[in-house]
Structures are given as C-alpha cells and as structure tokens.
Amino acid sequence: MPTERPEPPTVGGERELLRANLEYHRATLAWKCDGLSDEDLREQSMPPSALSLLGLVRHMAEVERAWFRRTLNRETDLPLVWSDSGDFQVAYDARESTRAEAFAAWQAEVEHARRIEREAESLDFTVHSPRWGTDVSLRAVMLHMIHEYARHNGHADFLREGLDGVTGA
C-alpha cells in the first residue's frame, strides 16, 4: 500500500504529539483504502451491518465536521454531510458512494480541522457544546479524535484483510 504515514515522535510537546498522532491515524485510514476499487471499498462486512471501508471514510468526515467545525468553530447550523437529520449512522451506508466523493468530503473536513486546530491559541481553547451540555476543549477533541480513528482503524484492518488478505498495523 503506497500511502506514507508520518511516524509520530515519541518525545515532544503535548500539542505536537497530539497533532502527530492524529495525523498518523488519518493516514492509516487512507492507507487501508489504497489500491482498492470503488466496488471493494463499498464491500460490506457482514449482514446486517453496512460497515465498509468507504463507509468508515464517510463516517470520519462527519466526525471531523462535528467536532472541529460544529463544536469548536461553533458552526452550529452546519448540517452533516450525508444526513439532514443528524444521524451519523447514515454515513456508513456507502453502497451508492464513490472513492472520489467520499475522499473529497473527508479531505475537505480534515483541512478545516487542521485550520481550526492551528488557529486555536492553545489546547485549552474551550467552547460550550450545546450537544453535550458541557464545555469542550481543543485538547479533549484531539484526544477524542485519536480514539475515534484508532477504533475505526481496527475495523479497517479487518475489512481490508477480508477483502484481499492485506494486513499491517
């Protein structure tokens, strides 16, 4: 698989380590999708689940949007990419999706997230989240995003191995 993944440093400042680990996990998701056709990327795991690699990419676009733009950047009226009702599960159903469409949406949201993170003065940047009814810091969002990607990259490992036997951390 040709996608290069930036190896996170083992020593550095908190923000540098959080940023590097988040980038590593973003690159891992792309890496798990490399070299596959749209049909392969849409292949669902097992009934009744609609989970697929392309569905994971679409879901992560929604998650990036929700945490960075809707929460941290307070774009509260911004709808989700694939659901008018706010249902994150809709993104998993990628049966009609293409790599071009899903990756364009995901990469756009990642770029917005990177900008929002860079522009925040510190990891202590905090906003009130009406969705969660509590204050949320950039630090907490970055930690959550690393967790979210790590969990879904585990799913991606199994999905990819099931498609063509390719494994790798």
Buried (B, 14 or more C-beta within 10 A) or exposed (E): BEEEBEEBEEEEEEBEBBBBBBBBBBBBBBBBBEEBEBEBBBBBBEEEEBBBBBBBBBBBBBBBBBBBBBBBBEBEEEEBBBEEEEEBEBBBBBEEBEBEBBBEBBBBBBEBBBEBBEEBEEBEBBBEBEEEEEEBBBBBBBBEBBEBBEEBBEBBBEBBEEBEEBEEE
